[in-house]
Amino acid sequence: MEHDATVEGVGVGVSDEGPGAPVVILQAREELIPIFISSDQAQSMQLALEGEPFERPLTHDLFVEMVAELGAAIDRVRIDDLTDGTFYAKIDTEQYHGGERKQAVFDARPSDGIALALRVDCPLIVSDEVINEAGQPPEAFETEESDSSLDDDPSLGDDRDFEDDPF
């Protein structure tokens, strides 16, 4: 089964690498799902959440513009798998060409999918399997006001591509 998700925020958490790792928090099925991301992805998501354009188009802005110019649309983003601590996502798209609807599904990192979903305001979906494995009750998270950070949990997944990461 799939569940609608919302982005609750982008912040700093604690991962195996220590404190200071950027994280996006999703809420689905009344649980929170933390996904550790790169600092570039965090910045892109935060700008989209705030509705502030960057001086020059970021990669996600460029992608959205190209998709629209080609007469296509992003229908939804699905975070549908978590294997060996890595989240996986799909981007469902459609394009009308010659009066015919053509659908396509693209494999993506969840951070890219989330950044795109925030820009085009499409549904963000998380599977039961992902929530069952990575979801945590809201009370498992402590905020900066309480002088701590996200709980360090080895089951939390990561979608960073470390070859491209600045870490």
C-alpha positions in Angstrom: 0.0 0.0 0.0 1.1 3.6 -0.6 0.6 6.7 1.5 0.7 10.4 0.8 3.7 12.0 2.4 4.6 15.6 3.2 8.0 17.2 3.7 8.1 18.3 7.4 11.4 20.0 7.0 15.1 19.9 6.1 17.6 20.0 8.9 20.7 18.6 10.5 20.8 15.2 12.0 23.2 12.6 13.3 24.3 9.8 11.1 27.1 7.1 11.2 29.4 10.0 10.0 28.5 12.0 13.1 26.5 15.2 13.7 25.9 17.7 11.0 24.5 15.5 8.3 21.7 17.1 6.3 18.4 15.3 6.5 14.9 15.6 5.1 12.0 14.5 7.2 8.9 13.1 5.6 5.7 12.4 7.3 3.5 9.5 6.1 1.0 7.3 8.0 1.6 9.5 11.1 5.2 8.5 11.2 8.4 10.4 10.4 10.9 9.1 7.9 14.4 10.7 8.0 16.5 10.5 4.9 20.1 11.7 5.0 21.0 13.7 1.9 23.8 15.9 0.6 24.2 19.5 1.5 23.4 20.5 -2.1 20.2 18.5 -2.0 19.3 20.1 1.3 19.8 23.6 -0.1 17.7 22.8 -3.2 14.8 21.5 -1.0 15.0 24.4 1.4 14.9 26.9 -1.4 11.8 25.1 -2.9 10.1 25.0 0.5 10.7 28.7 1.0 9.6 29.5 -2.6 12.8 31.5 -3.2 14.5 31.2 -6.6 18.3 30.9 -6.7 20.3 33.5 -8.6 20.8 31.0 -11.4 18.6 27.9 -12.1 19.6 24.9 -10.0 19.6 21.5 -11.6 16.1 20.7 -10.3 14.8 24.0 -11.7 16.4 23.3 -15.0 14.9 19.8 -15.1 11.4 21.1 -14.3 11.7 23.7 -17.1 12.9 21.2 -19.6 10.2 18.7 -18.8 7.5 21.4 -19.2 9.1 22.7 -22.5 8.9 19.2 -23.9 5.2 19.0 -23.1 5.5 16.6 -20.3 4.6 16.7 -16.6 5.8 15.0 -13.4 2.7 13.2 -12.0 4.1 11.9 -8.7 7.2 10.8 -6.9 7.2 7.5 -5.1 9.7 6.4 -2.5 9.2 2.7 -2.8 12.1 0.7 -1.5 14.7 0.7 1.2 17.5 -1.9 0.7 20.7 -2.1 2.7 20.1 1.3 4.2 19.6 3.0 0.8 16.3 4.5 -0.2 15.0 4.2 -3.8 12.4 6.3 -5.7 10.5 6.5 -8.9 9.3 9.6 -10.8 6.1 9.0 -12.7 5.6 11.3 -15.7 3.3 11.8 -18.6 3.6 13.4 -22.0 0.9 14.1 -24.6 2.1 13.7 -28.2 -0.2 13.7 -31.1 -3.2 13.4 -28.8 -1.8 10.3 -27.2 -0.8 10.0 -23.6 2.5 8.4 -23.0 3.6 7.5 -19.5 7.1 6.9 -18.3 8.7 6.0 -15.0 12.2 7.0 -14.1 14.5 5.6 -11.3 15.7 8.4 -9.1 17.4 9.2 -5.8 14.7 10.2 -3.3 16.4 13.5 -2.7 16.1 14.4 -6.4 12.5 13.2 -6.5 11.6 15.2 -3.3 13.2 18.4 -4.7 11.3 18.0 -7.9 8.0 17.3 -6.1 8.4 20.4 -4.1 8.8 22.5 -7.2 5.9 21.1 -9.2 3.6 20.4 -6.3 2.9 16.8 -7.2 2.0 14.0 -4.8 4.9 12.5 -2.8 4.1 8.8 -2.0 5.9 6.4 0.4 5.3 2.7 0.4 4.3 0.7 3.5 7.5 -1.3 3.3 9.6 1.9 3.6 7.5 3.3 6.4 7.6 0.0 8.3 11.4 -0.1 8.0 12.4 3.6 8.5 9.4 5.3 10.0 9.6 6.5 13.6 7.0 8.0 15.9 7.2 11.8 16.1 8.3 11.6 19.8 11.5 9.8 18.7 12.7 13.2 17.4 14.0 16.0 19.5 14.4 19.5 18.3 17.1 22.0 18.6 15.1 23.8 21.3 15.5 20.8 23.5 19.3 21.0 23.0 19.7 17.8 21.0 19.3 16.4 17.5 17.8 13.5 15.6 18.3 10.1 17.3 21.2 8.2 15.9 19.6 5.1 14.4 21.5 2.7 12.1 18.3 1.7 10.4 18.0 5.2 8.9 18.6 5.2 5.3 20.7 7.3 3.0 20.3 8.3 -0.6 23.5 10.1 -1.1 25.8 9.2 -4.0 29.1 9.5 -2.2 31.1 9.8 -5.4 29.3 13.2 -6.0 29.2 14.2 -2.4 31.2 17.0 -1.0 31.6 15.2 2.4 
